[in-house]
């Protein structure tokens, strides 16, 4: 980035060119002063100032022009001359399409020295150190012009980001205003169904007066319609086994419960299992008579 710093003045206008980027060492490309005769007419002095600035712009072709912002002073005559010189510098840059930035003296001093109340000697010393010069530039207007260029190089990235953010916010506000200003389209309502077309809805009330209404008016309540009985199921065809053997035998309802006997409790009917003696209940067993004579 190459920046031309202009310290406006009608008698002496300081000019300095610095090249570099923020965070890296800067390089001075040129420094000087554009002078105008004191006894000349103000209009001629402004023409001479314009010609001198045009030569600097043609020789160094800067990308930006940093001009000191004019502030109020007690000497109105000095303020008027400084404002006129500042306007000439801005016109020369705008004619070539070069962006122009304005910085206040306090802003420049704070950026270079760290204090907004530093004097010209401190500003010259810091410019000499930052640009690695052998001696401070003379006169002090030339040192101020270099300080303006350094200030813009260091603060331009932050200012550019701020300007981009402001521009984006303005676009968002404009878009929001346009969106809110548009009338909202009316929502289409579904067509209402006619009561005569189609069967009644599921939640329709029953015909006739309800029990409560009948009690109040003395009319007989509507009788509920009897529910239809389900149709009887058709008899299933008998299977082939039932057709051959006939109907299954069922127990007679008069017959009592089945008598449990030893045959049911045992493993098999008709005798002991596997040739062993049959087991009987000792409570029902017949008493055995002893062998021998009868008594």
Secondary structure, 3 states (H helix, E strand, C coil): CEEEEEECCCCEEEEEEEECCCCCCCEEEEEEEEECCCCCCHHHHHHHHHHHHHHHHHHHCCCEEEEECCCCCCCHHHHHHHHHHHHHHHHHHHHCCCEEEEECHHHHHHHHHCCCCCCHHHHHHHHHHHCCCCCCCCCHHHHHHHHHHHHHHHHHHHHHHHHHHHHHHHHHHHHHHHHHHCCCCCCCCCCCCCCCCCCCCCCCCCCCCCHHHHHHHCCCCCCCCCCCCCCCCCCCCCCHHHHHHCCCCCCCCCCCCCCCCHHHHCCCCCCCHHHCCCCCCCCCCCCCCCCCCCC
